[in-house]
């Protein structure tokens, strides 16, 4: 007998492994530890291991979407977007935001909370120049987050931008497109464990380059 959909969903569960996570495993620098975990995800062949959920809030109404992490260094997490998009507009109004990098096959995730700011235009120029030409044209053609009349209208915009830049050896970066840096004030590492007794280790910034480390109950 087939279970009703709700009961079937409620019954879905899996037991996690028991590889464990200690504070010593992570070291004193959480961003360096994120880099190592990201490398592990890449080595494991995970699909788009740099995909991360970005949560923003404007007027107390949260919204979330997936973006791609493109730079991870001592500053924090950088992604690129249209500055007129909903996410960028909300971050301009309220820079406080949260990120999640989920690596389910490794039974791991990283959460980060911090404040967003635009990167230097030179950094945006350098990344935009490295994008495929089709993606560069798309940045000009797409009025991201705005209502469009139809798919055909959107493709018409793309065709017009393709014609406009046909004679250009390099497509310039749109002034309304660029990078956003999330400087974390808190980074939490989660490692699945048997019996739902997961490991959670949090880093809270107390000064530039200095972090307080705590262990949280699962």
C-alpha positions in Angstrom: 0.0 0.0 0.0 1.4 3.4 -1.0 1.8 5.9 1.8 -0.1 9.2 1.5 2.2 12.0 0.2 2.4 13.8 3.5 3.3 10.6 5.5 5.8 9.6 2.8 7.5 12.9 3.1 7.5 12.8 6.9 9.0 9.3 6.7 12.0 10.4 4.6 15.2 10.3 6.6 18.7 9.1 6.4 21.3 8.4 8.9 24.4 10.6 8.8 28.0 9.3 9.1 30.1 9.8 12.1 33.3 11.5 10.7 33.2 14.2 13.4 34.4 17.8 13.5 36.7 19.4 16.1 37.8 23.0 16.6 41.3 21.8 15.8 40.1 20.5 12.5 39.0 24.0 11.5 42.0 26.0 12.8 41.9 29.7 13.9 40.8 31.2 10.6 37.2 30.4 9.5 37.6 31.7 6.0 40.6 29.5 5.4 38.6 26.6 6.7 35.8 27.4 4.3 38.4 27.4 1.5 39.4 23.9 2.5 35.8 22.6 2.7 35.1 24.2 -0.7 38.2 22.4 -2.1 36.9 19.1 -0.6 33.5 19.7 -2.4 35.3 20.3 -5.7 37.5 17.2 -5.2 34.3 15.2 -4.5 32.9 16.3 -7.9 29.9 18.0 -6.4 27.7 19.9 -9.0 28.4 23.7 -8.6 30.1 23.4 -5.2 30.3 27.2 -5.1 26.5 27.6 -5.2 25.3 29.4 -2.1 22.0 30.6 -0.7 21.8 34.4 -0.1 19.1 35.7 2.2 18.3 39.4 2.4 15.6 41.4 4.2 13.9 44.7 3.3 11.0 46.1 5.4 11.2 43.0 7.6 10.3 40.8 4.6 13.1 38.1 4.0 13.9 36.7 0.6 16.4 34.1 -0.5 17.9 32.9 -3.7 21.0 30.9 -5.0 24.0 32.8 -6.2 27.5 31.7 -7.2 30.5 32.4 -5.0 33.2 33.8 -7.2 35.9 35.0 -4.8 36.7 33.7 -1.3 39.5 35.4 0.5 40.5 37.1 3.8 37.7 39.8 3.2 34.9 37.3 2.8 32.5 36.1 0.1 32.1 37.8 -3.3 29.4 37.2 -5.8 28.4 39.3 -8.9 25.0 40.6 -9.9 23.0 43.3 -11.5 22.9 46.2 -9.0 19.3 46.9 -10.0 18.2 43.3 -9.1 16.0 42.7 -6.1 18.9 41.3 -4.1 21.2 44.2 -4.7 18.4 46.8 -4.0 17.6 45.1 -0.7 21.2 44.9 0.3 21.6 48.6 -0.5 18.7 49.3 1.9 19.8 46.8 4.5 23.3 45.4 4.2 22.7 42.7 6.8 22.5 39.3 5.1 23.1 35.6 5.5 24.7 32.9 3.3 24.5 29.1 3.3 26.9 26.8 1.3 25.2 23.3 1.3 27.3 20.3 0.5 24.8 17.5 1.2 26.8 14.6 -0.2 29.6 15.5 2.3 27.1 16.0 5.1 28.4 19.5 5.5 27.2 23.1 5.4 28.6 26.5 6.2 26.5 29.4 7.3 27.7 33.0 7.4 26.2 36.2 8.6 27.5 39.6 7.9 27.2 42.9 5.9 27.3 43.4 2.2 29.1 46.1 0.2 30.0 46.7 -3.4 33.5 45.7 -4.5 35.9 48.2 -6.1 34.9 48.8 -9.8 38.3 47.5 -10.9 37.5 44.1 -9.4 34.2 44.0 -11.2 35.9 45.0 -14.4 38.4 42.2 -14.1 35.8 39.5 -13.4 33.5 40.8 -16.2 36.3 40.7 -18.7 36.8 37.0 -17.9 33.2 36.0 -18.5 32.1 34.3 -21.7 30.9 36.8 -24.3 27.3 35.4 -24.2 27.1 36.1 -20.4 28.5 39.6 -20.9 25.8 40.3 -23.5 23.2 38.8 -21.1 24.3 41.3 -18.4 23.3 44.1 -20.8 20.2 42.5 -22.0 18.5 41.3 -18.8 16.7 43.9 -16.7 17.1 41.5 -13.8 14.1 41.1 -11.4 11.9 43.3 -13.6 8.7 42.1 -15.2 9.1 41.3 -18.9 6.3 40.9 -21.4 7.4 37.5 -22.7 10.4 35.2 -23.4 10.4 36.6 -27.0 10.7 40.1 -25.7 13.7 39.1 -23.6 15.3 37.3 -26.5 14.7 40.5 -28.6 16.7 42.5 -26.1 19.5 40.0 -26.2 19.5 40.2 -30.0 19.7 44.0 -29.9 22.6 44.0 -27.5 24.4 41.4 -29.7 24.1 43.7 -32.7 25.1 46.7 -30.7 28.4 45.2 -29.6 29.1 43.2 -32.7 32.0 45.5 -33.7 33.5 45.4 -30.2 36.4 43.2 -29.5 35.6 43.3 -25.8 32.1 44.0 -24.3 32.4 46.7 -21.6 30.9 46.1 -18.2 27.5 47.6 -17.6 27.8 50.4 -14.9 24.9 48.7 -13.1 26.6 45.3 -12.8 29.3 44.2 -10.5 30.5 42.4 -7.4 29.1 42.4 -3.9 31.3 41.4 -0.9 29.8 39.9 2.2 32.1 40.5 5.1 31.2 37.9 7.7 30.8 38.6 11.4 29.9 35.0 12.1 30.7 31.8 10.4 29.3 28.4 11.4 30.4 25.0 10.3 28.0 22.0 10.4 29.0 18.4 10.1 26.3 15.7 10.1 26.7 13.0 12.8 24.8 9.8 13.7 21.7 10.1 15.8 21.3 13.7 14.8 24.1 14.6 17.2 25.6 16.9 14.7 28.8 19.0 15.2 28.3 22.7 15.0 31.3 25.1 15.5 30.8 28.8 15.3 33.3 31.6 14.8 32.3 35.2 15.9 34.5 38.1 14.9 35.8 40.0 17.9 38.4 42.1 16.0 40.1 42.2 12.6 41.6 38.8 12.1 40.5 37.6 15.6 37.6 35.2 16.2 35.9 33.7 19.2 35.1 30.0 18.8 32.2 28.2 20.4 30.5 24.8 20.0 26.8 24.7 19.6 24.3 22.0 20.4 22.8 20.4 17.3 
